[in-house]
Amino acid sequence: MAKRDYYEVLGVAKTASPDEIKSAYRKLARQYHPDVAKSDPKAAEAKFKEISEAYEVLADPQKRRNYDQLGFDAVQGDFGPGGFTWQNFTHAGDLEDLLGANPLFQQLFGSFMGGPAARASRGSDVEVAVRLPLRAAVEGAHPTLEVPIVGPCPDCHGNGAKDGTAYEVCPECGGSGQVRRTRSRGYTQFITVGQCPTCRGSGRKILERCPTCGGSGRQRTVEHIEVTVPPGMEDGGVLRVAGHGGQGVDGDSAGDLYVQVVFEPSDHIRRDGTDAFTEATVPLATALLGGVVTVRTIEGQAELKVPAGTQPETPFRMRGLGFPRFRSSSRGDLVVTLHVDIPRSLSGREKDLLREALGPVTPTPTRRESFFRRRS
């Protein structure tokens, strides 16, 4: 079945604000949770998963920007080859806000998502920027970036304890990382499962902190990562490099690297979409009689045929010499605006030749003649 547009799934406009997107998801989540929509739980589960996938993309500013630019192809890499799964849902922390303080809804969502303490330990995403010459927008590039990475401490293996062994099982949660609380209201009993406040969900109580990382379990390093900038990349566009962000905890997956590509402006080429714009100046004789002029392109130089009688500021379109279309073999055009170099002074012979070729020139009126013309 073909995927539906994420905005259509949530029933919001493409200009919707983050609050409007959250409000739409809240309303649909209450309606389609399988434990609430008991008449057809399988259909409700599929619908609930669909709206959660849409919310995962549209609630994240970077994912939403990529989706708006390139559609589903830009975000499917976030979910893996099998598409969206609940392991990809990074907004579990929003559920309390989305569902309010109703214990029943918290309980229902906790069971559906695997419990509140089943938090993601995926590594953090990293954002960097790279500046490239404008020519790289045509040819592509393979810059090597220095990327600051936060990963597990090598001495404690990410658990924060000295030598990775100076800890014991948390006495409050028994190593599960979760605590279970029961509240009764009349004949109704509400059960909530939350993160253990003693170990903060790790299931471990540290006896002696790791001296290398101070007990955080994390350490900052710098990696050199080569990225591929494809031809046709837009200025300010963002590339996602999966798995090259911060390292995960306890063997979980790494975050992603997001690279913003900025192209240096050119002195002689201006970009507008896939078209390039430049200027050239030709002598008066070439404009009158025709000829060939060499113009600057993104990649070097090219010859432009100038027809006789070309007027000043005439634009000429050179097909296929613009910027490539993203993920396409076609290219835009180069638009050249021709200026005519008109001599500021001419010799007597040059003037005679021009009069002979172009006809007599209307003489400039004297000051007295101009005065009487204005009076009349």
C-alpha positions in Angstrom: 0.0 0.0 0.0 1.4 3.4 -1.0 2.5 5.6 1.9 0.4 8.7 2.7 1.8 12.1 3.1 2.8 12.7 6.7 0.9 16.0 6.9 -2.2 14.2 5.6 -1.8 11.4 8.1 -1.9 13.9 11.0 -4.5 16.1 9.3 -2.4 19.3 9.4 -1.2 21.8 6.9 2.4 21.9 5.7 2.8 25.2 7.4 1.6 23.8 10.8 3.6 24.9 13.8 5.2 22.3 16.2 2.4 22.9 18.7 -0.3 22.2 16.1 1.5 19.0 15.1 1.7 17.9 18.7 -1.9 18.7 19.3 -3.0 16.7 16.2 -0.9 13.7 17.3 -2.4 13.9 20.8 -5.9 13.8 19.5 -5.2 10.9 17.1 -3.2 8.9 19.7 -6.1 9.0 22.1 -8.4 7.8 19.4 -6.4 5.0 17.8 -4.5 3.4 20.6 -5.3 -0.4 20.3 -6.2 -0.7 23.9 -8.8 2.0 23.5 -10.1 1.2 20.0 -11.2 -2.3 21.0 -13.6 -2.8 18.1 -10.8 -3.5 15.6 -7.5 -3.5 17.5 -5.4 -4.7 14.5 -6.6 -1.8 12.3 -6.1 0.6 15.2 -2.6 -0.7 15.8 -1.7 -0.1 12.2 -3.2 3.4 12.3 -1.5 4.2 15.6 1.9 3.2 14.1 1.2 5.3 11.0 0.5 8.4 13.0 3.5 7.8 15.2 5.8 7.5 12.2 4.4 10.8 10.9 4.9 12.4 14.3 8.5 11.1 14.5 9.4 12.9 11.3 7.3 16.1 11.6 8.2 16.7 15.3 11.9 16.7 14.5 12.9 19.9 12.8 15.8 18.3 10.8 13.8 15.3 9.7 10.9 17.6 8.8 13.2 19.8 6.7 14.6 16.8 4.9 11.1 15.4 4.2 9.9 18.8 2.9 12.8 18.9 0.5 13.1 15.4 -0.8 10.0 13.4 0.4 10.0 9.9 1.9 13.5 9.0 0.4 15.1 11.6 2.7 13.8 10.0 6.0 13.5 6.3 5.2 17.2 5.9 6.0 16.4 6.9 9.6 14.2 3.8 10.0 16.3 1.1 8.3 15.4 -1.3 5.4 12.3 -2.6 7.1 10.8 0.9 7.6 9.5 2.5 10.8 9.6 0.4 13.9 8.9 1.3 17.6 12.6 1.2 18.2 12.8 4.3 15.9 10.3 6.2 18.0 12.4 8.8 19.8 9.5 10.8 21.3 8.5 8.4 24.1 9.4 11.1 26.6 6.6 13.2 25.1 3.9 10.7 25.9 3.3 12.0 29.4 2.8 15.5 27.9 0.7 14.2 25.1 -1.6 12.1 27.3 -1.7 14.3 30.4 -1.6 12.8 33.9 -4.3 10.2 33.3 -2.8 7.0 34.9 -4.9 4.7 32.7 -3.5 6.2 29.5 0.0 6.1 31.0 -0.5 2.4 31.8 -1.8 1.6 28.3 1.1 3.4 26.5 3.6 1.9 28.8 2.5 -1.6 27.9 2.3 -0.8 24.2 5.8 0.8 24.0 7.5 -1.7 26.2 7.3 0.2 29.5 8.5 3.7 30.4 11.8 2.5 31.5 12.5 0.9 28.1 14.3 4.1 27.2 16.4 4.5 24.1 20.2 4.4 24.7 20.9 5.2 21.1 23.8 7.6 20.6 23.2 11.3 20.1 23.1 12.9 16.7 25.9 15.2 15.7 25.6 18.3 13.4 28.5 19.9 11.5 28.9 22.2 8.5 31.3 22.1 5.6 32.1 25.0 3.2 32.9 24.1 -0.4 33.7 26.0 -3.6 30.7 26.5 -5.9 32.2 24.2 -8.5 31.5 21.3 -6.1 27.8 21.8 -6.6 28.5 20.6 -10.2 31.2 18.0 -9.7 30.4 16.8 -6.2 33.0 16.5 -3.5 34.5 14.1 -0.9 35.6 16.3 2.0 37.1 14.7 5.1 35.6 16.2 8.3 36.8 16.4 11.8 33.8 15.3 13.8 33.5 15.5 17.6 32.1 12.2 18.9 30.9 11.3 22.3 31.2 7.6 23.0 31.6 5.0 25.8 34.6 5.5 28.0 37.2 2.8 27.0 38.3 2.3 30.6 34.9 1.5 32.2 33.2 0.4 28.9 30.5 3.0 29.4 29.1 1.9 32.8 30.8 4.7 34.8 32.4 2.3 37.4 36.1 2.0 37.9 37.6 -0.6 35.6 34.0 -1.4 34.6 33.6 -3.6 37.6 33.2 -1.4 40.7 29.4 -1.6 40.9 26.7 -3.8 42.3 23.1 -4.6 41.4 20.8 -1.8 42.3 19.1 -2.8 45.6 15.9 -0.8 44.9 15.0 -2.2 41.5 16.9 -5.5 41.6 18.8 -4.6 38.4 15.7 -4.1 36.2 16.0 -0.3 36.1 12.3 0.0 36.8 10.2 0.4 39.8 6.5 -0.6 40.0 4.0 1.5 41.9 0.4 0.7 42.7 -2.4 3.2 43.5 -6.0 2.3 44.4 -9.0 4.5 43.8 -12.1 2.8 45.2 -12.4 -0.6 43.5 -9.9 0.4 40.7 -6.2 -0.3 40.9 -3.8 1.7 38.8 -0.3 0.3 38.2 2.5 2.5 36.8 6.0 1.5 35.9 8.7 4.1 35.9 12.5 4.6 35.9 14.3 3.7 39.1 15.3 6.9 40.9 18.3 5.3 42.5 20.1 4.0 39.4 18.3 6.1 36.9 17.3 3.1 34.9 20.8 1.5 34.6 20.1 -1.3 37.1 23.5 -0.7 38.7 24.7 1.1 41.8 28.3 2.4 41.3 30.6 1.8 44.2 33.6 3.7 42.8 33.5 6.1 39.9 35.7 5.7 36.9 38.6 8.2 37.2 38.8 8.6 33.4 35.3 9.8 32.8 34.3 10.8 36.3 31.5 8.3 36.3 29.7 9.6 33.3 30.6 6.6 31.2 31.2 8.9 28.2 34.3 10.3 26.6 34.7 12.9 23.8 37.0 12.1 20.8 37.5 13.5 17.3 37.0 11.3 14.3 38.0 12.0 10.6 35.0 11.0 8.4 34.9 11.3 4.6 31.5 12.3 3.3 30.2 12.3 -0.2 28.5 15.5 -1.5 26.6 14.6 -4.6 26.3 16.9 -7.7 23.3 19.2 -7.6 23.4 19.7 -3.8 21.5 22.8 -2.8 23.3 25.5 -0.8 22.4 24.9 2.9 21.3 21.4 2.2 21.8 18.7 4.8 23.3 15.2 4.3 22.7 12.4 6.8 25.5 9.9 7.4 23.9 7.0 9.4 25.8 5.6 12.3 28.5 8.3 12.5 27.2 10.3 15.4 27.6 9.6 19.1 28.1 6.0 20.2 25.3 4.2 21.9 25.2 2.9 25.5 25.4 -0.8 26.3 26.0 -1.7 22.7 23.0 0.2 21.4 23.2 1.8 17.9 25.1 5.0 17.3 23.5 8.3 16.4 23.7 9.9 13.0 25.9 12.6 11.5 24.2 15.5 9.8 26.3 17.6 7.5 25.1 21.0 6.3 26.7 21.9 3.0 27.5 25.6 2.3 28.9 26.7 -1.0 31.2 29.7 -1.2 29.9 32.5 -3.4 31.6 33.1 -6.8 32.7 36.4 -8.1 31.4 35.7 -11.6 28.6 33.1 -11.3 25.3 33.4 -9.5 23.1 30.4 -8.8 19.3 30.3 -8.9 18.0 26.8 -8.6 19.6 24.8 -11.4 20.4 27.9 -13.6 23.6 29.8 -13.5 23.9 33.5 -14.4 27.0 35.4 -15.5 27.9 38.5 -17.6 30.3 39.2 -20.5 31.3 42.4 -22.4 31.8 42.5 -26.2 33.3 45.3 -28.3 30.9 47.5 -30.3 32.0 46.0 -33.5 31.1 42.5 -32.3 27.7 43.6 -31.3 27.1 45.3 -34.7 28.7 42.7 -37.0 28.5 39.5 -34.9 31.2 37.2 -33.7 32.3 34.9 -30.9 32.9 35.8 -27.2 34.5 33.7 -24.5 32.4 33.5 -21.3 33.1 32.1 -17.9 31.2 29.0 -16.8 31.1 27.2 -13.5 33.7 24.7 -14.7 35.9 27.0 -16.9 35.2 28.8 -20.2 32.9 28.4 -23.2 32.4 30.2 -26.5 29.2 32.1 -27.2 28.1 33.0 -30.7 27.0 36.6 -30.8 24.6 37.4 -33.7 25.0 40.7 -35.7 22.9 43.6 -34.3 23.0 42.4 -30.7 21.6 45.0 -28.3 23.2 45.9 -25.0 22.0 43.9 -22.0 20.7 41.1 -24.1 20.5 37.7 -22.2 21.6 34.5 -24.0 20.8 31.1 -22.7 23.5 28.4 -23.1 21.7 25.0 -22.6 23.1 22.4 -20.2 25.8 24.6 -18.7 24.0 25.3 -15.4 23.9 23.2 -12.2 22.9 19.5 -12.2 19.5 18.6 -10.9 19.8 16.6 -7.7 19.9 12.8 -8.3 19.4 13.4 -12.0 21.7 13.5 -15.1 20.0 16.6 -16.5 21.4 20.1 -15.9 20.1 23.7 -15.9 21.3 26.5 -18.2 23.8 29.2 -18.1 22.3 32.6 -18.8 24.8 35.2 -20.1 24.0 38.9 -20.1 26.0 40.7 -22.8 27.2 44.3 -22.2 28.4 46.3 -25.2 31.7 48.3 -24.7 31.0 51.6 -26.4 34.2 53.7 -27.0 34.3 57.0 -25.1 36.2 58.7 -27.8 36.7 58.2 -31.6 39.3 59.5 -34.1 38.1 61.7 -37.0 38.5 58.8 -39.4 36.4 56.5 -37.2 33.7 59.1 -37.0 33.7 59.5 -40.8 33.4 55.8 -41.3 30.5 55.5 -38.8 28.7 58.4 -40.5 29.2 56.7 -43.9 27.9 53.4 -42.6 25.1 54.6 -40.3 24.1 57.9 -41.9 24.3 61.4 -40.6 24.1 62.1 -36.9 21.5 64.6 -35.7 23.5 67.6 -34.5 23.4 68.6 -30.9 21.3 71.8 -30.6 22.9 75.0 -29.4 22.0 76.5 -26.0 20.0 79.2 -27.8 18.0 76.7 -29.9 17.3 74.6 -26.8 16.0 77.7 -25.0 13.5 78.6 -27.8 12.3 75.0 -28.1 11.4 75.0 -24.5 9.7 78.4 -24.9 7.6 77.1 -27.8 
